[in-house]
Amino acid sequence: MPTLSRLSLRASCLAVPVLAVFLLPAVTLAQSDSPTDPGADVAQVSEVVGDALESEDPGSVSELEASDQSELPVTLSKQIDNAFGTYVVGPTAAVIFYGFGSETWLGTKIPFVVVWLLFGAIFLTLKMGFINFRAFRHAIDLTRGAYDNPDEPGEVSHFQALAAALSATVGLGNIAGVAIAIGTGGPGATLWIIMIGFLGMTSKFAECTLGQLYRVTDTDGHVLGGPMRYLRTGLADVGYAGLGRILAVVFMLLCIGASFGGGNAFQIGQSLEAIRGDIPILQTHPVVYGLLMAFLVGIVIVGGIKSIGAVAGKVVPFMCLAYVMAALYILAKNYAAVPSAVVLIVTEAFTPQAAYGGFLGVLVIGIKRAVFSNEAGVGSAAIVHSAAKTDEPVSEGIVALLEPFIDTVVVCTITALVVVVTGAYNAPELGAAIEADQGAKITLYAFANGGHAWFRYILYFAVVLFAYSTCISWSYYGERCWVELFGERTSVIYKLLFLLFTVLGSVITRGNILDFSDLMILGMSFPNLLGVFLLSGVVKRQLDSYWKRYKSGEIKRVDVPKS
């Protein structure tokens, strides 16, 4: 009898041509819903959905979309999408971005989700004794394999777990989100992006330590770990069993929905919009891109975390290197402008222009962009880090704290400097793009004008790889939550649904349903961080024990194989 993995492989590969048959008729409708210029709506990415939803009228989700489609006939799909925006997306956004009247007594709106994530990061950083700084060198040694033991339990190495988690966070937010932050908040927003990146390192440490601490292994040898485990089991251990069960279910439902939308369909749609202007077939048949990506994603996800970790371990360093090298070339070419750009970033962080809402306005913009980019506090990374090979939960938490540093402190800062030194953030010809939060257009302008015209192809390449790597990693996040709810034998159903949404992402590139999926990513932070707060004492005791043994030499270092 064929094994489940073989059935999954056959089904996933078969899904692509089957989906093509059913979805090709939808291409005409998708084309009619698209703007005339395929490049006109480049990357209103998942990281920027908050701004589009923070209007006084929660039901009015996207004025840009409404203006683009106001003259088109109202189809059933549009009626459904509009109703979804009015009755689901609007109310959800009103809760997540509720400002407690801060716009009246502070002069700028401070959304609840921003306060929640910032408070959590500061609280954990103080309680863990600034582990984000004092364990930085040790984190690098762990990632290099200096303490690896192949006989320890788990499915992937420290490095593969880190790469898989990074593949879900290093992406369109680094390309587009940073540009939007600077375009709307000025260069000063960069400093606050860096700050929350440092604080987010501790959030990642705490949640990934808990993911390892409460992980279990099923009968097939697959690891089950993450917020769905430590919310239920961990909170039960400290006397909150009922609350833990509720939070775990809420988290899993949000994660599954987010994996289909923000971690999949939205990534496909936005990467398609970024490249289709230079590829004629994608202008007329965008579903081809979705089918191709579904095939490439399907090949990897049927192998589970081992395949995902192996691919991410190769793709993530390569795609980051290509993007960063191009950006560094631009900075080297414009080296004379770099010092003044740094001064501008620091000074405007504290004395921004009044048009940007003052100091607090820029602070909020920077925090939102950083959180949307590195997902610190959301809990998603704890799922993949729980599969790492180690019997020291704290060691994997220390490895995980490198993620916000690489994603936010390094990559986002490099992007910000490129945008500032090239003047893209205030270029007159980009006024409409800045107003519409089209961040990828701003970064594309910076790459083409700061480097060479052909640099746009490097950006295209990075966008596609970032979208692909995000899809494969979020497939694992959603699949682990699905399995926890419905059992391992139903895993193939989730994978087929995931591939379906991969194709749909190329056909339905905008809409309230996709916006809602991105809200679910933010929503994951509420049950996750509440659980992490209640379990922070457990993390602190584990950390103190590990750090004492590490400092005394009880935790033995092994020879690192020479490459």
Disulfide bonds with the S-S distance in Angstrom:
none
